Amino acid sequence: MRRWRDRVAPEAVGLPAGGQRRAAGLRREELALLAGISVDYVTRLEQGRATAPSPQVVEALARALRLSAEERAYLFRLAGLVPPGPETVPAYITPSVQRLLDRLSGTPIGVYDAAWTLLLANPLYAALLGDPSGWRGYERNGVWRNFVGGGSRVRHTPEEQRDFDAVLVSDLRTTAGNYPKDRQLNALISELHNSSERFAALWDTGSVGRQRASRKTVDHPQAGPVTLDCDVLSVTGSDLRIMVYTAEPGTADAERLALVGVLGGQSMTG
């Protein structure tokens, strides 16, 4: 892990490269931030004192370190785990897709797996929709947040909310049909079914479908309402969903989105 850390330039992952550095790569605290784990845990992993990391932690480390498919599989085996197979909802972001996302840093982008668990959010996405770095477990799942958790900053009329609920559930059922043996996915569905009567009623209809492009209004606490086009792009072969928010150039919404970026940058450096 130390060698892999050393080869990742901070600016390549959206972090400032300034200050005194003993090496050109990531510091432990930076890797911890990117992977959503504690610095102490990163230290214990590198020193061999943490011997049973979960598959979720290994996957997060592989993403943060931008490992190749072979390196990712090797890291899973080092952790005493079997690399996820084709029966598991994919969560691997390839280096080539990551480079594509890096080039769109001026656009709010969130990357989700097929079960709508957030894998990656760039700084502008976090500034627009709320910082997800402290979310753990089911909190990172968009379906759970909609039906059980705190929801999101996206504004819906009652009719829009009903339609959105139905689309989310039908999308999740499509994923469940594609990955019927995924234990984490089945546990998520069971949790949702037991925790939300609305989800249970929609799930029991048996509807299948996919979430598609839409136009959304985000109530930002400082910039105010921002109405944006929301497109969901699929990565062939991995079933990842890349959610992209854009504003028509020259509009008031484009100006508000730019303000969101400025406010987000200030909060990161403040």
JOKA-V651868 format. One record per residue. N is the residue number from 1. RES is the residue in three letters. PHI is phi in degrees with one decimal (999 if undefined). OMEGA is omega as a letter, one per 20 degrees, with the letter a starting at -180 (none if undefined). D_FIRST is the distance of its C-alpha to the first C-alpha in Angstrom with 2 decimals. Layout:
# JOKA-V651868
n:N res:RES phi:PHI omega:OMEGA d_first:D_FIRST
n:N res:RES phi:PHI omega:OMEGA d_first:D_FIRST
This chain:
# JOKA-V651868
n:1 res:MET phi:999 omega:r d_first:0.00
n:2 res:ARG phi:-62.4 omega:r d_first:3.80
n:3 res:ARG phi:-64.5 omega:r d_first:5.46
n:4 res:TRP phi:-65.5 omega:r d_first:5.01
n:5 res:ARG phi:-61.4 omega:a d_first:5.97
n:6 res:ASP phi:-65.3 omega:a d_first:8.59
n:7 res:ARG phi:-91.6 omega:a d_first:10.16
n:8 res:VAL phi:-96.7 omega:r d_first:11.04
n:9 res:ALA phi:-71.3 omega:a d_first:14.38
n:10 res:PRO phi:-55.2 omega:a d_first:15.51
n:11 res:GLU phi:-66.4 omega:r d_first:18.80
n:12 res:ALA phi:-70.9 omega:a d_first:17.41
n:13 res:VAL phi:-114.9 omega:r d_first:16.50
n:14 res:GLY phi:81.2 omega:r d_first:19.74
n:15 res:LEU phi:-107.3 omega:r d_first:18.78
n:16 res:PRO phi:-65.3 omega:a d_first:20.93
n:17 res:ALA phi:-100.6 omega:a d_first:19.80
n:18 res:GLY phi:-75.1 omega:r d_first:22.37
n:19 res:GLY phi:86.6 omega:a d_first:22.42
n:20 res:GLN phi:-75.1 omega:a d_first:21.22
n:21 res:ARG phi:-131.1 omega:r d_first:17.67
n:22 res:ARG phi:-78.9 omega:r d_first:16.29
n:23 res:ALA phi:-141.7 omega:a d_first:13.96
n:24 res:ALA phi:-77.2 omega:a d_first:14.61
n:25 res:GLY phi:-88.4 omega:a d_first:11.48
n:26 res:LEU phi:-76.4 omega:r d_first:10.70
n:27 res:ARG phi:-76.8 omega:r d_first:11.40
n:28 res:ARG phi:-59.8 omega:a d_first:10.03
n:29 res:GLU phi:-67.2 omega:r d_first:13.37
n:30 res:GLU phi:-73.0 omega:r d_first:13.17
n:31 res:LEU phi:-62.2 omega:r d_first:10.08
n:32 res:ALA phi:-60.3 omega:r d_first:12.03
n:33 res:LEU phi:-62.6 omega:a d_first:15.11
n:34 res:LEU phi:-66.5 omega:a d_first:14.03
n:35 res:ALA phi:-90.3 omega:r d_first:12.77
n:36 res:GLY phi:73.4 omega:r d_first:15.80
n:37 res:ILE phi:-128.8 omega:a d_first:14.46
n:38 res:SER phi:-81.0 omega:r d_first:15.09
n:39 res:VAL phi:-62.3 omega:r d_first:13.39
n:40 res:ASP phi:-59.8 omega:a d_first:14.26
n:41 res:TYR phi:-69.7 omega:r d_first:12.49
n:42 res:VAL phi:-60.2 omega:r d_first:9.10
n:43 res:THR phi:-60.4 omega:a d_first:10.04
n:44 res:ARG phi:-66.4 omega:r d_first:11.24
n:45 res:LEU phi:-64.6 omega:a d_first:8.32
n:46 res:GLU phi:-66.6 omega:a d_first:6.26
n:47 res:GLN phi:-90.4 omega:r d_first:9.72
n:48 res:GLY phi:75.6 omega:a d_first:10.53
n:49 res:ARG phi:-95.7 omega:r d_first:13.38
n:50 res:ALA phi:-112.8 omega:a d_first:12.90
n:51 res:THR phi:-106.2 omega:a d_first:13.69
n:52 res:ALA phi:-138.0 omega:r d_first:15.15
n:53 res:PRO phi:-66.2 omega:a d_first:13.40
n:54 res:SER phi:-76.0 omega:r d_first:15.89
n:55 res:PRO phi:-57.2 omega:r d_first:15.85
n:56 res:GLN phi:-65.5 omega:r d_first:16.26
n:57 res:VAL phi:-67.0 omega:r d_first:13.12
n:58 res:VAL phi:-62.1 omega:r d_first:11.05
n:59 res:GLU phi:-62.9 omega:r d_first:13.18
n:60 res:ALA phi:-64.6 omega:r d_first:12.78
n:61 res:LEU phi:-66.0 omega:r d_first:8.99
n:62 res:ALA phi:-61.7 omega:r d_first:9.65
n:63 res:ARG phi:-66.7 omega:a d_first:12.46
n:64 res:ALA phi:-63.4 omega:a d_first:11.02
n:65 res:LEU phi:-86.8 omega:r d_first:8.40
n:66 res:ARG phi:56.4 omega:a d_first:11.47
n:67 res:LEU phi:-77.4 omega:r d_first:10.42
n:68 res:SER phi:-71.5 omega:a d_first:13.43
n:69 res:ALA phi:-60.3 omega:r d_first:15.31
n:70 res:GLU phi:-67.8 omega:r d_first:14.40
n:71 res:GLU phi:-65.9 omega:r d_first:10.59
n:72 res:ARG phi:-61.3 omega:r d_first:11.22
n:73 res:ALA phi:-60.9 omega:r d_first:13.54
n:74 res:TYR phi:-63.8 omega:r d_first:11.29
n:75 res:LEU phi:-64.3 omega:r d_first:8.79
n:76 res:PHE phi:-59.9 omega:a d_first:12.14
n:77 res:ARG phi:-69.0 omega:r d_first:13.43
n:78 res:LEU phi:-60.0 omega:r d_first:10.71
n:79 res:ALA phi:-81.3 omega:a d_first:11.67
n:80 res:GLY phi:77.9 omega:a d_first:15.22
n:81 res:LEU phi:-118.0 omega:r d_first:16.24
n:82 res:VAL phi:-86.1 omega:r d_first:18.29
n:83 res:PRO phi:-55.5 omega:a d_first:17.16
n:84 res:PRO phi:-54.8 omega:a d_first:19.75
n:85 res:GLY phi:-98.6 omega:a d_first:22.91
n:86 res:PRO phi:-66.7 omega:r d_first:25.77
n:87 res:GLU phi:-83.0 omega:a d_first:27.44
n:88 res:THR phi:-101.9 omega:r d_first:24.75
n:89 res:VAL phi:-57.9 omega:a d_first:24.97
n:90 res:PRO phi:-64.0 omega:r d_first:22.38
n:91 res:ALA phi:-131.8 omega:a d_first:19.71
n:92 res:TYR phi:-91.9 omega:r d_first:17.67
n:93 res:ILE phi:-100.9 omega:a d_first:18.17
n:94 res:THR phi:-67.7 omega:r d_first:18.05
n:95 res:PRO phi:-56.2 omega:a d_first:17.03
n:96 res:SER phi:-67.6 omega:r d_first:20.80
n:97 res:VAL phi:-65.8 omega:r d_first:21.82
n:98 res:GLN phi:-61.7 omega:r d_first:19.33
n:99 res:ARG phi:-63.7 omega:r d_first:20.94
n:100 res:LEU phi:-61.6 omega:r d_first:24.29
n:101 res:LEU phi:-64.3 omega:r d_first:23.51
n:102 res:ASP phi:-60.0 omega:a d_first:22.45
n:103 res:ARG phi:-78.2 omega:r d_first:25.91
n:104 res:LEU phi:-113.2 omega:a d_first:27.62
n:105 res:SER phi:-64.8 omega:r d_first:26.44
n:106 res:GLY phi:-86.5 omega:a d_first:30.12
n:107 res:THR phi:-123.9 omega:r d_first:30.57
n:108 res:PRO phi:-65.5 omega:a d_first:29.61
n:109 res:ILE phi:-136.3 omega:r d_first:27.29
n:110 res:GLY phi:-123.9 omega:r d_first:25.76
n:111 res:VAL phi:-109.0 omega:a d_first:24.02
n:112 res:TYR phi:-119.5 omega:r d_first:24.99
n:113 res:ASP phi:-83.3 omega:a d_first:24.72
n:114 res:ALA phi:-69.9 omega:r d_first:28.06
n:115 res:ALA phi:-95.9 omega:r d_first:28.59
n:116 res:TRP phi:65.9 omega:r d_first:28.35
n:117 res:THR phi:-95.8 omega:a d_first:25.18
n:118 res:LEU phi:-70.5 omega:r d_first:23.69
n:119 res:LEU phi:-98.8 omega:a d_first:20.25
n:120 res:LEU phi:-154.0 omega:r d_first:20.27
n:121 res:ALA phi:-132.8 omega:r d_first:22.89
n:122 res:ASN phi:-76.2 omega:a d_first:23.25
n:123 res:PRO phi:-55.7 omega:a d_first:24.74
n:124 res:LEU phi:-71.3 omega:r d_first:28.29
n:125 res:TYR phi:-62.8 omega:r d_first:28.11
n:126 res:ALA phi:-64.7 omega:r d_first:26.99
n:127 res:ALA phi:-66.5 omega:a d_first:29.79
n:128 res:LEU phi:-75.4 omega:a d_first:32.31
n:129 res:LEU phi:-108.3 omega:r d_first:31.65
n:130 res:GLY phi:109.9 omega:a d_first:29.95
n:131 res:ASP phi:-70.1 omega:a d_first:26.47
n:132 res:PRO phi:-92.4 omega:a d_first:24.54
n:133 res:SER phi:-63.1 omega:r d_first:21.49
n:134 res:GLY phi:-92.8 omega:a d_first:23.07
n:135 res:TRP phi:-75.9 omega:r d_first:24.01
n:136 res:ARG phi:-133.1 omega:r d_first:22.77
n:137 res:GLY phi:57.0 omega:a d_first:23.80
n:138 res:TYR phi:-64.9 omega:r d_first:27.06
n:139 res:GLU phi:-58.5 omega:a d_first:27.33
n:140 res:ARG phi:-83.6 omega:a d_first:25.09
n:141 res:ASN phi:-96.5 omega:a d_first:27.60
n:142 res:GLY phi:-66.0 omega:r d_first:30.43
n:143 res:VAL phi:-69.2 omega:r d_first:33.00
n:144 res:TRP phi:-62.4 omega:a d_first:32.48
n:145 res:ARG phi:-64.7 omega:a d_first:32.70
n:146 res:ASN phi:-70.1 omega:a d_first:35.88
n:147 res:PHE phi:-93.5 omega:a d_first:37.66
n:148 res:VAL phi:-121.3 omega:a d_first:36.37
n:149 res:GLY phi:-82.2 omega:a d_first:34.29
n:150 res:GLY phi:-85.7 omega:a d_first:35.26
n:151 res:GLY phi:72.4 omega:a d_first:35.78
n:152 res:SER phi:-143.9 omega:r d_first:34.97
n:153 res:ARG phi:-82.5 omega:a d_first:36.65
n:154 res:VAL phi:-73.1 omega:a d_first:38.25
n:155 res:ARG phi:-87.5 omega:r d_first:42.01
n:156 res:HIS phi:-131.3 omega:r d_first:43.93
n:157 res:THR phi:-72.7 omega:r d_first:47.63
n:158 res:PRO phi:-54.4 omega:r d_first:48.50
n:159 res:GLU phi:-67.2 omega:r d_first:49.17
n:160 res:GLU phi:-62.4 omega:r d_first:45.90
n:161 res:GLN phi:-64.4 omega:r d_first:44.02
n:162 res:ARG phi:-61.3 omega:r d_first:45.81
n:163 res:ASP phi:-65.3 omega:a d_first:44.94
n:164 res:PHE phi:-64.4 omega:r d_first:41.28
n:165 res:ASP phi:-56.6 omega:a d_first:41.05
n:166 res:ALA phi:-64.7 omega:r d_first:42.61
n:167 res:VAL phi:-66.1 omega:r d_first:40.35
n:168 res:LEU phi:-59.5 omega:a d_first:37.17
n:169 res:VAL phi:-68.6 omega:a d_first:38.43
n:170 res:SER phi:-67.2 omega:r d_first:39.67
n:171 res:ASP phi:-65.8 omega:r d_first:36.36
n:172 res:LEU phi:-65.2 omega:r d_first:34.48
n:173 res:ARG phi:-65.9 omega:r d_first:37.05
n:174 res:THR phi:-59.6 omega:r d_first:36.46
n:175 res:THR phi:-63.7 omega:r d_first:32.74
n:176 res:ALA phi:-61.5 omega:r d_first:33.74
n:177 res:GLY phi:-69.3 omega:r d_first:36.00
n:178 res:ASN phi:-80.0 omega:a d_first:33.26
n:179 res:TYR phi:-132.3 omega:a d_first:30.77
n:180 res:PRO phi:-66.6 omega:a d_first:33.16
n:181 res:LYS phi:-99.1 omega:a d_first:30.82
n:182 res:ASP phi:-74.9 omega:a d_first:27.92
n:183 res:ARG phi:-67.6 omega:r d_first:28.01
n:184 res:GLN phi:-65.5 omega:r d_first:26.29
n:185 res:LEU phi:-63.5 omega:r d_first:28.73
n:186 res:ASN phi:-64.7 omega:r d_first:31.64
n:187 res:ALA phi:-67.2 omega:r d_first:30.70
n:188 res:LEU phi:-61.6 omega:a d_first:30.61
n:189 res:ILE phi:-62.4 omega:r d_first:34.03
n:190 res:SER phi:-62.5 omega:r d_first:35.44
n:191 res:GLU phi:-61.7 omega:r d_first:34.33
n:192 res:LEU phi:-64.9 omega:a d_first:35.92
n:193 res:HIS phi:-62.5 omega:a d_first:39.03
n:194 res:ASN phi:-82.0 omega:a d_first:39.54
n:195 res:SER phi:-100.3 omega:a d_first:38.84
n:196 res:SER phi:-133.9 omega:r d_first:40.72
n:197 res:GLU phi:-64.8 omega:r d_first:44.25
n:198 res:ARG phi:-63.1 omega:r d_first:44.00
n:199 res:PHE phi:-61.6 omega:a d_first:40.94
n:200 res:ALA phi:-58.9 omega:a d_first:42.65
n:201 res:ALA phi:-65.0 omega:r d_first:45.84
n:202 res:LEU phi:-70.3 omega:r d_first:44.14
n:203 res:TRP phi:-62.1 omega:a d_first:41.97
n:204 res:ASP phi:-72.1 omega:r d_first:45.08
n:205 res:THR phi:-73.9 omega:r d_first:46.78
n:206 res:GLY phi:79.4 omega:a d_first:44.53
n:207 res:SER phi:-68.1 omega:r d_first:44.09
n:208 res:VAL phi:-124.5 omega:a d_first:41.38
n:209 res:GLY phi:179.4 omega:r d_first:40.35
n:210 res:ARG phi:-140.3 omega:r d_first:37.73
n:211 res:GLN phi:-73.7 omega:a d_first:37.06
n:212 res:ARG phi:-124.9 omega:a d_first:38.36
n:213 res:ALA phi:-58.7 omega:a d_first:38.76
n:214 res:SER phi:-155.2 omega:r d_first:40.64
n:215 res:ARG phi:-115.3 omega:a d_first:41.72
n:216 res:LYS phi:-128.1 omega:r d_first:40.42
n:217 res:THR phi:-108.4 omega:r d_first:41.40
n:218 res:VAL phi:-102.8 omega:r d_first:38.71
n:219 res:ASP phi:-88.1 omega:a d_first:40.15
n:220 res:HIS phi:-83.2 omega:a d_first:38.04
n:221 res:PRO phi:-64.1 omega:a d_first:38.87
n:222 res:GLN phi:-114.7 omega:a d_first:39.49
n:223 res:ALA phi:-84.7 omega:a d_first:40.17
n:224 res:GLY phi:86.5 omega:a d_first:42.37
n:225 res:PRO phi:-68.7 omega:r d_first:42.68
n:226 res:VAL phi:-125.7 omega:r d_first:40.88
n:227 res:THR phi:-97.9 omega:a d_first:41.99
n:228 res:LEU phi:-135.4 omega:r d_first:39.60
n:229 res:ASP phi:-82.4 omega:r d_first:39.26
n:230 res:CYS phi:-118.5 omega:r d_first:36.42
n:231 res:ASP phi:-108.2 omega:r d_first:35.37
n:232 res:VAL phi:-114.0 omega:a d_first:33.08
n:233 res:LEU phi:-100.9 omega:r d_first:31.54
n:234 res:SER phi:-105.4 omega:r d_first:30.21
n:235 res:VAL phi:-100.0 omega:a d_first:27.52
n:236 res:THR phi:-59.3 omega:r d_first:29.12
n:237 res:GLY phi:92.4 omega:a d_first:27.35
n:238 res:SER phi:-123.4 omega:r d_first:24.90
n:239 res:ASP phi:63.7 omega:r d_first:27.44
n:240 res:LEU phi:-75.6 omega:r d_first:25.58
n:241 res:ARG phi:-116.6 omega:r d_first:27.99
n:242 res:ILE phi:-102.6 omega:a d_first:27.61
n:243 res:MET phi:-93.9 omega:a d_first:29.98
n:244 res:VAL phi:-123.2 omega:r d_first:31.42
n:245 res:TYR phi:-107.1 omega:r d_first:33.95
n:246 res:THR phi:-137.1 omega:r d_first:36.36
n:247 res:ALA phi:-119.2 omega:r d_first:39.61
n:248 res:GLU phi:-66.0 omega:a d_first:42.60
n:249 res:PRO phi:-57.6 omega:r d_first:42.78
n:250 res:GLY phi:82.2 omega:a d_first:45.52
n:251 res:THR phi:-99.2 omega:r d_first:45.85
n:252 res:ALA phi:-62.2 omega:r d_first:45.68
n:253 res:ASP phi:-66.3 omega:r d_first:42.68
n:254 res:ALA phi:-63.9 omega:r d_first:40.84
n:255 res:GLU phi:-66.9 omega:r d_first:41.72
n:256 res:ARG phi:-65.6 omega:r d_first:40.51
n:257 res:LEU phi:-64.4 omega:r d_first:37.17
n:258 res:ALA phi:-62.4 omega:r d_first:36.82
n:259 res:LEU phi:-65.0 omega:r d_first:37.69
n:260 res:VAL phi:-57.8 omega:r d_first:34.99
n:261 res:GLY phi:-63.4 omega:r d_first:32.44
n:262 res:VAL phi:-65.5 omega:r d_first:33.94
n:263 res:LEU phi:-62.5 omega:r d_first:34.00
n:264 res:GLY phi:-66.0 omega:r d_first:30.39
n:265 res:GLY phi:-65.0 omega:r d_first:29.37
n:266 res:GLN phi:-64.9 omega:a d_first:31.49
n:267 res:SER phi:-68.5 omega:r d_first:29.96
n:268 res:MET phi:-75.1 omega:a d_first:26.42
n:269 res:THR phi:-100.3 omega:a d_first:27.64
n:270 res:GLY phi:-81.5 omega:none d_first:30.26
